[in-house]
């Protein structure tokens, strides 16, 4: 029997290049957003877009839909 070996993973800047090509590239930000409910309610649309795209979340819909989505994703009930 022959053994089957995979090539060693090609690493670029600490990231497995083969995994990035196969699965797309997303790197979770280091910090969880610490905004309050009132922060989200007054946040401009461009900032909501940046926040959602930073976490790989959808950036479509009206500003109210984005606000509600961000609050549902990032605010935790106590």
N, C-alpha and C positions, 0 to 999 in steps of 0.2 A: 504494500500500500504506500502511496505517496502522501506526504503531508502537504496540506494546503496552508500556505501562510499568506497573510495579507501584508502589503507593503507598510513600512513604518509610517505613521501619520505625519504628514507634512505640517509643520507648525510655523506660523507667521505671527509674530507679536503675541505669543502665548495662546493663539487660537488655532484649533485644528482646522486646517483649510478644507479638507475633504468633508468634514461635518458641515462647515459653512456652505459649501457648494451644494450639498445634498439637501439640507434643511432650511436654507436661507440664513440670514444673519440677523440675530437679535441678541442684544446684551442687556440684561436687566440693570437699571440704574441702581446705584448703591444705597440710596436713601429713599424711604417711603415719603410721599408728600405729606406735609404737616399743615394743611390748610383747614380752616374751620368752615362751617356751613355758610357763614356770612362772607368769608373770603371767596368761596365758589360763586355765590350769588352776585358779587360785584366784580368778578374776574372778567376782563375783556376777552372777546372771542379768540384773538390771536394767542393769548396766553393759555387758554383752554386747549387750543389746537396743539401748541408746543408740548403741553403736559401729557395729553393723550398719546401723541405720536412718540414721545419719549418712552412710554411704557408699552408701545406696540398695540395700542387700542384704536378702534375706529374713530376717524375724525370727520365723519359725514353727519349731515342733518343740520337742523337749525341750532342757533346758539343755546336755546332753552333745552333742546334734546341733549346737546353736548354737556351742558351744565348738570342736568339730571343724571346723565350717565357717569360723569366724573364723581358726583356726590355718592352715587350708588356703589361705585368701584372703590373709592378711597376713604369714605367716612364710615366708621364702625360705630354701631350703637354701644353705649356704655352700660 
